[in-house]
């Protein structure tokens, strides 16, 4: 039945939305609280530092919110990764046709899990009480998700070769590639300014890096939405294509390429104007010749 199948797949696209809005909501809540308190200078901040790091705020009274927000964000993002892999395996999304694509997908999940561990651990081992551990886990978080995105881009590039008609693959590829380039550039600036003690500039870039990560999470919404189409919708589309083929109408996909009907109902339609056979039927028997076949009369509008 269509309803159970819709419920089975229709909720999956919600996973990256939960992740993205949890992350964005946490960042906004922390910034608003810091502003309402008069932009205080916390104990973890340098003497000349006026702008707080996210981790400075998260090391104080909002630490429970920081830990919970990081955990929910990364868990639902990892569920999005796993769902995308499963949907490609089952054919609900464009399938991985080669072993290389499956390996790239698996590596992207592994590094995403590493990034997850980094983010959750940096929220627990805060910058006030465990500064060295915190910095190490911050590096793990950024590197994990950037490397994961690199493997996803490589996978999508290979998928795009096999499924050129799926423009959504190209769109997602370019979005994720933009994230990689932008995030790496921001991370270099953040690291440089942080180590040279220009803490206020570094704090600004840390907030920007965190916001850019929100848009990266939302790219998985784009990836998962096509799987929400119900089985009944797919059946209806196939029936429409069959009816069009029976009427001698050229069937074309979204990329403008002619599709061959191979479902056994319409074996093929040849060009009657050149005297070729017009063949129809599940058994593939020869049908009406060019001189005998008359297309249906056009209806007046």
C-alpha positions, 0 to 999 in steps of 0.5 A: 500500500502507498501509505505505509511506504510513504511513511517508511521513506517520507520521514528521512529527509527530516533528519538533516533538518533536525540536525541543522536547526538544532545546531543553528538554534544552539548557536543563536541561544548562546550568542543571545545569552552572551549579549544579554549578559552584557558581553562579559569576559569569561575566565577562559578568555584572554585579557585583551579578548572582547569577543567570546569563542563559542567554547568560552560561552559553552564552558560556563553556565550554558555547558549543558546546552552546548553538550546537548546541542552538539550531540543531537546535531551530530547524531542526526547528521550521522543518521542522514549519512547512514540513510543516504547510504541505505537508500542508494543500496536499496535503489531509492536513490541513484545506486552506487554502481561500482565498488569504488563508489561504495568505498568512498561512501563508507570512508565518508561515514567513517570520517563523519563519525570521527567528526562527531566524536570530536564535536561531542568531546570538545563540548565535554572537555571545555576550554576552561578546564581542559584547554589542550584536549579541547583544541585537539578535539576541535581539530578532529571535528573540523578535519573529520567533516572536511575529509568526509565531505571530500569523499562525498564529493568524489562519490558524487562526481562518479555518480554524476557520470553514470546518472547525468539526468539527475541534476540534483547530484551535480547541485549537491556536488557543487554545494559540498565542494564549496563547503570544503573550499570555504571551510578550509580557507576559514579554518586556516585564518582561524588557526593563524589568528588564534596562534598569533594571539589575535583572539578577537579576529579568531573568535569572529571566524570561529562563529562564521565556521560554525554557521557555514557548517549549518549550510553543509548539513542542509545539503543532505536535505537536498540529497534525501528529498527524492527518496520521499516520493511514494511507490504509488507516485512512481507507478503513476508516472510509469503508467503515464509513460506507457500511455504516451508511448502507446499514442506514439508520443516520444518519452523524454526524461528530465535531461531531454534524452529519449527513454526506451520502454522496456517494461514488456507492455510497449516493446518499441516504436519505430519511425513509420515515415520511413516504412519501419515496423511499428511493434507493440505488445509484451511478446514483441510480435510485429504490429502495424506497418508504416502504411497501415498505422494511423496516429490518433486524430488530434482533439480540438481544443 
